[in-house]
Every structure is written in C-alpha cells, then in structure tokens.
Amino acid sequence: MVGAVPRVRVAALMWLRHAYRWMYRTGRTPWDTGVTPPEVVDLIEGPAAIAAGRALDLGCGTGTNVRYLAEHGWEATGVDAVPAAIDRATAKLGGVPKARVLLGDVTDLERLGLAGPFDLVLDIGCFHSIERRRRPAYAAGVVSLTRPGAQLFVFAFARRGALRSLGVTPAEMATRFAPWFDPVGRIRGTRPPGAAWYLLRRVSATPGERQAESRPGSRGATHPPSPAASSSHDSGPHDPGA
Ligand SMILES: C[S@@+](CC[C@H](N)C(=O)[O-])C[C@H]1O[C@@H](n2cnc3c(N)ncnc32)[C@H](O)[C@@H]1O
C-alpha cells in the first residue's frame, strides 16, 4: 500500500499519464472521430440553444469541438496536455477566427494565465480520467474562470470495472463543483455502460452569500468568493470520492 491507495491503483494512474501521449503517437485514438457529438450540437444549436459567448474545451484533443464552437459564433479556447494533440488541433484551426488551443494541464489552469470569465466549459472524456486527488484543483480552476450562469457540460464514463479509481459517479458530479455549480441535467450515454453527459450551471451566489443577502440590514455580497482563496479552505470544491 502507498498511504491508503493500493499500489496497483497508483501504477494505473501513472500509466494513464503516459498513455494519452502513446495513444496520440501511435494513432490509437478511437474518440478522435472528427465529429462533434449530437449532445453538444443540441446544446449549441438545439431548441434550447445557449447564446454564443466564450467557451473553454478542457482536454480538447485535436480540436474538433473548438473548431465547431468557433464556427458557431463562440470565442473558443481548448486546452490539452499532449503536444501531438495540440499540434493537430493547431493545424485543424488554421484560419478559423476566434479559436485557439493551448498546451497545458487542466488541473493547473491558473498557470496558463487564461483570462475569464467563460460562459461554457466543455469536457468530453477528460475529467473522468483525472486522478481523484487532482479533481479539486480542476474544479477550482473551472470555478475561477466562469461567470454566474455559465454552463459546464461533461461527458464522463462511470466509475466501475477495471479502472475503478477513474470515472465518475452521479453523486460526485452533483457535489464536485458545489457550491458554485448546481447540477441541472444528465443525459445517459450509450457507450460504455454507465457513461453520461452532465450539465451543471454556475450559481449567481453561493449558499453563504444567499444567507448573507437575506439577513436583515445586509447589503449582501455582490460577488462569489474567489475560488483561488476558497479552495484552500473547507468551503472549497470538496472531494467526496477521494
Ligand atoms: C478521451 S480524450 C478526448 C479528447 C476530446 N475531448 C475529444 O472528444 O475528441 C481525453 C483528452 O484529455 C486529455 N487530458 C487528459 N488529462 C489531461 C490533463 N490533466 N490536462 C490536459 N489534458 C488532459 C488527453 O490528452 C486527451 O486528449
């Protein structure tokens, strides 16, 4: 054992970090279809389409969805940790205005110096592969870069089977970004079993602020607390699954 974590699980996580590089290098990237998923198309173009604004695609891979968003009126930024993916994305985005990709770690967004706020954060298949101990850092980055009302749309595998340390549970998705994001919807995926799309919405005020606002004589808080500051306190994005 390493702490409370079985050795085999640590080895699996270390393996995963290199696995994506290897997969891009060798072309074993089954997710890289070049097609934007219908769930995203529905969010952007469907009957309840959200107004175009600024979008951040975390774990953007080769940039298919960054390009799609930019072509649909969004100012789109993608982040991925694998240089080969970013190189392909850069080529794919050539000439597309308001689209860019950056090489970086989605659990250390602060380091990228991105200017928020974003109106939409998209994550298709990245968050579920983040080590659980790094997920609070991912959540803090998302919170710090989004405005009240922003949407977070995540496609994630279920936590089950061989890689039990990865994946997500509906309970985790409901609480991981709390109290800054409320879960507003879930669409069951078809493959693999248990996979789902999770839609969350950034609240305009945290529960503490709402309480402060309702206190007699209080003028209330006008801004949510800085997540950078909050993440080092108990009220930061918590880790129910770790
Ligand atoms: C399953 S792929 C999906 C790629 C893309 N979203 C798509 O749908 O085509 C997951 C992506 O997340 C990236 N990724 C995983 N962990 C990451 C991290 N910590 N920081 C940035 N990117 C990461 C991988 O390099 C990979 O490109």
The ligand as an ORCA input file, in Angstrom:
! r2SCAN-3c Opt
* xyz 0 1
  C     -10.691     10.795    -24.458
  S      -9.729     12.148    -24.997
  C     -10.985     13.250    -25.595
  C     -10.457     14.364    -26.459
  C     -11.516     15.337    -26.976
  N     -12.249     15.946    -25.887
  C     -12.454     14.669    -27.942
  O     -13.621     14.469    -27.585
  O     -12.007     14.331    -29.042
  C      -9.238     12.927    -23.459
  C      -8.259     14.067    -23.664
  O      -7.957     14.634    -22.394
  C      -6.575     14.986    -22.390
  N      -6.136     15.055    -20.992
  C      -6.145     14.070    -20.059
  N      -5.668     14.529    -18.882
  C      -5.364     15.839    -19.083
  C      -4.841     16.862    -18.249
  N      -4.536     16.648    -16.960
  N      -4.664     18.095    -18.783
  C      -4.977     18.343    -20.091
  N      -5.464     17.413    -20.917
  C      -5.666     16.173    -20.421
  C      -5.922     13.879    -23.181
  O      -4.655     14.251    -23.680
  C      -6.945     13.645    -24.281
  O      -6.691     14.428    -25.412
*
